[in-house]
Amino acid sequence: MISSVPQGTVLGPILFLILIGDITNNTCSHVSSFADDTRVLLAIENEDGVKKLQNDLKTIYTWQQINNMQFNENKNVGGS
């Protein structure tokens, strides 16, 4: 059985917001989402910051697997 939400419905964006609502759980980085674009930001001042960011990325990729989502790792940053 295939399940989906038809494009152009009011329900689609609401369901998407509900789905990604917990993506920031257990992260110390700033995670922002707009439409289908998600960014992870953290000011890195030392090696501890690098470890925090890496742990947050692992947490978010685990979230991705649990929620049957797929990130586009090859997407250009900044539109270039």
SVG drawing of the C-alpha trace seen along z (x, -y; Angstrom):
<svg xmlns="http://www.w3.org/2000/svg" viewBox="-6 -31 46 33">
<polyline fill="none" stroke="black" stroke-width="0.4" points="0.0,0.0 1.3,-3.4 0.6,-6.3 1.2,-10.0 -0.4,-13.4 -1.5,-15.0 0.5,-18.1 -1.2,-21.4 -3.2,-20.5 -3.4,-22.5 -2.7,-19.3 0.7,-18.5 2.7,-21.3 1.1,-20.7 1.9,-17.0 5.5,-17.8 5.9,-20.3 4.6,-17.6 7.0,-15.1 10.1,-17.3 9.0,-18.8 11.4,-16.6 14.4,-16.8 16.2,-19.1 15.7,-16.8 19.1,-16.0 21.1,-18.5 23.0,-21.6 23.4,-23.0 21.0,-25.5 18.8,-23.5 16.6,-25.5 14.1,-24.1 12.3,-25.9 10.2,-24.0 12.4,-21.0 15.7,-22.7 17.3,-21.9 20.5,-23.5 22.7,-22.7 24.7,-25.6 27.2,-25.7 30.0,-28.2 33.1,-26.1 35.7,-27.7 37.7,-24.6 37.9,-20.8 35.0,-20.4 32.8,-22.3 33.8,-20.0 32.8,-17.0 29.4,-18.6 28.7,-19.3 29.7,-15.7 27.5,-14.3 24.6,-16.5 25.0,-15.3 25.0,-11.7 21.8,-12.4 20.1,-14.0 21.1,-11.2 19.7,-8.7 16.5,-10.7 16.5,-10.5 16.6,-6.7 13.9,-6.4 11.6,-8.7 12.2,-7.3 13.6,-10.6 16.5,-11.1 18.9,-14.0 20.5,-15.3 24.1,-15.5 25.3,-16.8 23.1,-19.9 25.0,-23.0 25.3,-25.4 24.7,-29.0 23.3,-28.3 26.7,-28.0"/>
</svg>
